[in-house]
Amino acid sequence: MESWSVEQVCNWLTQSNLGELVPKFRDEEVSGAALLALNDRMVQQLVKKIGHQAVLMDLINKYKQQKHGLQSFAYACKADLPTLPEISVGDLKLCSARCRTCSYTLPNFPYDVKMVLGEKKYPDHSMRIRMVDCLQADMTKYLAGSLYPNSQQYNIVVAALMQAYPFLNEDGSGFLVWKRALKDRFKYVRRAIEDDEQVLKNKCKFGHRKGQSRKSSSVENKPNDVKAQKAEEPAYLEGDAMYVHINWLKQEYMKTLRNWKEVNNKMNATIQIRRKMICDKTPLKDILRLFPFLRCPYQLFREFQLLTHMDVYQKTVKILEIYSESILSLCLVKNNPINIMLQEHLKQNTEENILKYMKMTAACLLLPDVFGDDSSLFAALNEEVKVLTPVLEVKNPFNVNSCRFALYIEKQEVTQLSDCTTALAALVAAFHVFNIQCPSRIQRTLKFLVSLIFELNIPQAFLPGQVKRELEMPKHPSVC
């Protein structure tokens, strides 16, 4: 390959089903030697589609592997080598047996997920979460327990998913969306868990409690202390079947591969005691310690649905799809820094789905300004969270590779979120699920959202005059 001419490289691309790249490679005079010298940054400049980027790097690195005799995938992960043994896209296929070879094999998804995928239907939000959980747990096994995959390893796994289920990438942005979701899942799993019972026991056992020496901690924190911690649980949980459910939930939350069906059953069985604790103003940290799955967006949305019979996520998607363009066209947001930032990023992208994502993100962040509310009570944009009520932390909102959304309550991170739609739905759900009173300075915005979610008439008193005229509320289709 090192001695190939530009024309030979173009022929190789055509044979590898990458014929779309030939004109660009011919214009840039990419010979065999230049092909082998390409790095990730160069490939991103040469190749527009992320799926093609992943396939091209796979093929190049497979050649390098065959030439230099790289070691197996597992060994490369343990040794933390900069490159991995690569696989061809032709070998990326779903196998029912979980055999481990040098090529990556997708995990065995839950039965209901496999049925939906088998019918070539795009999975709903809850199924996508479970699929990402399965992929994350499977990657962790491949990485010998490590929670820090590199970009190339993400590309291998997502490319396998796209190859097995091409309909997941029909709009051309599937690769990017699933890769970002997988990266977010690893970020969430890596977060520190301070309130977990087992973590506290380990701190006691090994003398890592703040303000204590190792010796004093080991002497004072004997099994009696563990019993004392258990005694701190609410009295109505002791000796009751409810305690068994809650203990199971806490243990299951620590696993990487979870039994979501049983989680749903246990959450259903404990909802009454959970609502009683929330109504009794039990501290949030204690509620999340006993019911850690409320940190998962899917369970937060499910809790909202159990209480209201409304799918807050699907409703929020419709709201942003319907109102984004109208919000961005308002005169009062024309010179808003968020809108200016959006316009700059729109010039740098041409893919329709990415442009739509950016506009929905901007519309979401502009909502408080549209209704004359305090935006600091809605989202902390590229700054530290300073309020106690539910609020979003948003970093780099228009950078699809480094954007970050998180839900904070009482200045503590509750959960990380994959995109603006999930973030907005989580914010609305948090006020309702945790029975938190909405601050008056953000009331207009949340009442607007709640009215649409519950299919109520929008209270016109909460709409500023210009918004009433320019949004043209009656002309928009129903959010149903």
N, C-alpha and C positions, 0 to 999 in steps of 0.2 A: 504493500500500500504506500510505503514511503516514496517509491519511485513513480507513482501514478501521475499522469498528466491531468490537466483540468478536465479534458473530455472524458477520461477514464473515471474520474470522480463523479462526473455528471451521469455517466452510464450506471455507476454503482448506486447512486441515489434513485434512479429510475427503477432499477431492479429491487430496491429496498422499499418500494411504494412511497418514496419521497420525491416524486417527480415534480411536485410544486416548487421545490427548492432549487431546481436546476437553473432557472434564469438568474437568480440572485448569486448563486455560487459561480456561474460563468462570468457574470459582471465583475465579481470580486476576485476572479482568477484564483480560486481555491484549488491548489494542487493536492496530491497525496500527502506531502510533507506538511503543508499548511493545515490540512484536515486533521492530522494527528496532533497538531499544536493547538487546536482550538480549546479554549476553556469555557466555563459556564457563561462568563460575561460576553465573550465573542459570539457564542451561539445565540444568546438573547438578542444581540444586535443583528445577526444574520437571519434568524428564523422568527417569524411573527407569532405563530401558534405554539402555545406551551406544550401541547401534545406532541408536536413534531420535534420540539426541543428535546423532550425526554427520550423519544425514540432514537434520535440522532446520537445523543450522548450514550445511550445504551449500546448502539452498534459500534461506536468508536471504542468504547471501553471494553466491549467483548473482544474486539481485535487485540487490544493491548493485553487483555488477560491471557488470550491464547498464545501471544508472543512471549510474554514474560513469565507465564506460569504463576499467576497470582493464586493465593491460597483461597480456601473456602469462605463462604459468606460469614459463617459463624466466627471463624478465626479472625477475619478482617474486622468484625464488630468488636471482639474482645481486645484486639490490638490497637483499636482506634486508628486504623490506617486511613489516609486521605481518600483512597479510592476503593471501590468494592468490585468483586467479581460481577460482571454485568451479564445480562440475559437478553436474548432477542425477544421482540414482541411476539413473534410466532409461538414462543414457548409459554407465553403468559396465558394460562387458561384455568378455569375453575375446575378443581378436582374434588370429588366427594371425600376421598381418602386424604388424611392430613399428612401425606408423605413429605419428608423434608429433603429436598435436593438442592443443587446449586441454583435452580430457578425458583422464583418466589411463587408459592401456591396460596391462593386466597383462602381465608379461614372458612369454616362451615357456618354460614349465617343461620339464625333461627328459622324454624320451619315456615312461619308466616311470611317472613321477609323473602325467603327463597321462592315461595309461591307467587308473591307480587313481582319479583324480578323475572321469574319464569314466564309470566304473562307480559313481560316487557312494559310494565307500568312504572312510572316514576314514583319511588317511595315517598310517603308523607313525612312530616317533620319528625315524629316519634321514631319511625323506622330508620330514618337517616341517622339519628342519634345512636340507635342500637348498632347500626352497621359500623359507624365510626368507632364505637366502643370495642367491637370485635376486632377491627383492624388494628387499633391501638394495642390491645392485649396481645394480638398475634405478633406484631412488630416487637413488642417488649420481649417476647420469648426468643425471637430471632436475635435480638440484641443482647442476649444473656442477662436480662433484667435491667439494662440501661434504659433511661427515659430521655436520652438525648440523641435522637436520630439526626443524621445530616441531611442536607437538601437532596442529595443523590438517592438516599434510601427512601425518602418520601416519594420521589419521582418513580422509583421502581414499583412501589406498592400501588400508587394511584394509577400508573400506567397499566398495571395488571387489572385493576378494577375497570378502567375504561375499555380495555381489550375484551374482557369477559362480558361487559354490559354496555355496548356502544351507545344505547339510547340514553345513558346518563350524561352523555356529552353532545346531545343533539344540537344545542344552541351554541356550541363552540367554547363555552366557558366552564364546562363541567370539571375539567382537570383542575383548574384554578380553585374552584369552589370546594371540591373535595379535599384538595391538598391543604387549603386553609383550615377547613374543619378538623382535619387530622392533626395539624400543628396545634390548633387551639386545644384539642383534647389532651395532647401531651403536656401543654402548658398548665392545664387545669390539674392533671394528675401530679405534676411536679410541685404544686403549691404546698407550702408548709401547713400542717394540720396541728394547731396548738391545743385544741380542746379534746382531742381524742383520748379516750380512757386509757388505751394501751400506751400512748405517748407519755401520759402522766405517770403511769406505773414505771416506765423505763427511766424517766427523770428521777423518780424517787429511788429506784434501785441503784442507779449509777451515780447519784449525787450531783445532778446538773441543775438543781433548783436555784433560781436566782437568789443571791444573798446568803447562800449556805455553802459551807465547805463540803467536800466529798465525805469526810469522816462523819460530820454531824448529820448529814443527810442519810447516810447509810444506817446510823444508829437510831435516828428518830423515825424514819419512814419504814417501819416494819409492816407485816401483813395486817396489823391492826389498822394502819392508816388506809390501806386499801378497803377494808371494811367500812371505815369511816366515810370514804368517798362514796361507796355504794349507798350508805345510809343517807347521803345528801340528796338522793333522788326523791322526787315527790312521794309522799307517803302513800298515795293511792295507787302507786305502781307496784309496791312491794307485795310479793306473794300472789300476784295477779297474772292471768294469762297475758295481759297487756304488756307486762314487763318482758315477757318472753319475746313478744313481737318486736318491741323496741330494741332489745339487745341484739336480735337477729338483724335488724336494719342497720345498726351501728357496725356490726361485723361485716355485713355484706358490702357496705359502703367502702370498706378498705380494700376490697378485691378489685382487680383490674377487669375481670370478666364477670359480669353480674347477671343474676337471674331476674330480668326485668318483670317477668310475669308475676313472680312471687313478691317482688318489691311492690308492685301495684296492689296485690292482695293485702300485704301487710300495711301499706299506707291507708287502704280503705278501712281495715280493721281498727286502726288507731286514730281515725280522723276526729272522733268525738272528744277523746282525751286531749288531742292536739288543739282543737278549737277552744276547749275549756282553759287550757294553759294560756293561749293567746288572749282570750277575753279577760283572764285574771291578771294580765299584764306581766306575765313571766318574762324575765330578761331574754332578749333575742338570742344571746349566746347559749343559754340553756336549752332553748327550743331547738336550735341548730345542732347542739350536741346530742340531743335525744333523737332528733329527726334530721340527720345530715343530708338526706336525699332532697330536702327542700333547697339545697344549694344547686341542684341540677335544674337547668331551665325547663326540661321536659316535665319534671315532677312539680315544679312551681306552676307551670301552665295547667297541668292536670288537676292540681289542688284548686286552682281558680275555677276550672270547669266543674269540679265536684260541687263547689259552692254556688255557682251561678248558672250552670248548664250552658255556658258560652265558651267557644274556642277562641281565647284571646289572641293566640298567635295568628290564626287564619284571618280573623277580623282586622288585625293590625296590618297584615299584608295588603288587604283590600283597601284600607284607609290610605296607606302610603301610595298605592298604585293609582288611586282615584284623585288624590289631592296634591300630589307632588308638583305637577306642572303648574297648577293654579297658585300654589304657595310661592314657587320660584318666580312667577310672573308678577307678583305684587310689587307695587312701587316702593313700599316701605322697607323691603328687604334688598332693594337693588344695590345699595352701597354697604350692606352688612358684610363684615369681614368673612363670614362663612360663605356667603355667596361669591365674594371676590375670589376666595380660595378655590371654590368649586370651578369657576370659570377658567382659572389657570390650569387646573388639572384636566378639564374637558378638552383643552387644546392638545394635551399630550396623549390622548387615547382616541381610538377610532372604533373599537369593538362596541357594538350596540348594547350588550348586556352589562358591560362595565360602566358605560355611560349611564344606563338606567340605574344601576346600583349607586353610583355617585349622586345622582339627582335625588333619589329616595333618601340617602343619608343626609344630604343637605336640607331637604324638606323637614326631616325629623328634627334636626338640630335647630332649625329656624322657628319651630312651633311656638316657643315661649315669646320670641320677639314679635311674631304675628299677633299674638293675643295680649301684648303689653305686659307679660309676666317677667319675673326675675329668672333669667336663664341659668344663674348659678344654682338654683334649686332644682334644675332639670338635668343639666349635664356639666361636668367639669372638663372643659375642652383643653387638652394639653397642659393641665395644671392639677394641683393637689386637691382632693376632695376636702371641703371645709364644713359641710353641713351634716346634721344627724339624720335627717329624713332620707328616704330612698332617693338615690340620685345616680346618674350614670357617670362613669369615668370613661372618657373618650380620648384616644391617642391616635394621631395620624389618620383621621377618618377617611381621607380620599386616597390613601395609599393601600392598594389591595393586598400588598405583600406584608405590610407592617402595621396595619390598622389594629386597634385593640379597643374592645368594648367590655366594660365590667359593671356590675351592679353593686353599689355600696349602700349599706345601712348602718347608721351610727358610726360612720367613718371606717367601717370594716368591710373588706371585700367579701361579698356573699357568693358571687359566681362570675365567671368569665363568659362572654357571649360572642357568638360568631359574626354577627352583623347588626346593622342598625335596626332592622325589623324585629329581630329577636330581642335586642336591647330595649326597644320601646315597649314591646309586649311584656317583658320582665318588669319594667318600671311600673306599668299600670297594675300588673298582677301583685307586685310586692305590697303596694298600699292596701289592697283588698285582702290578700292572704294573711298578712301580719297585722291587720286591723290598725293601720297607722293613719292618723288624721292628716289630711292634705293641707299643707301650708296655704294661707290665703294668697300669698304672692305667686303661686303657681296654679291657683284654682281654675282659672279660665281655661288653661291648656288641658288640664286633666278632665275637666267637665266636658269639653269638646270631644275628647277621645272616648270617655266613658259613654257619652250619649250615642256615639256611633257604634260602639261595641255592643251596647244593649239595645240598639235599634230604636232609640227614643228620638223624639223631636229635639233638634239642637236648640238649646236655649239662646234665643236671639239677643238677650240682654248681655250675654257673655261675648258677643262678637262686636269688635270695634266697627264703626261705620264703614270704613274703607274695605274691611275684610268682608262685610256683608255684601257689598256691591261687587267686589272683584272675584270672590270665590264662587258666587252665583250658586248658592247651596241647592235650590230646587232642581237645577238642571243636571246635577250629577246623579249617576245611577245609584241604586241602593247598595249598601255595604253587605247585604245578605249574601 
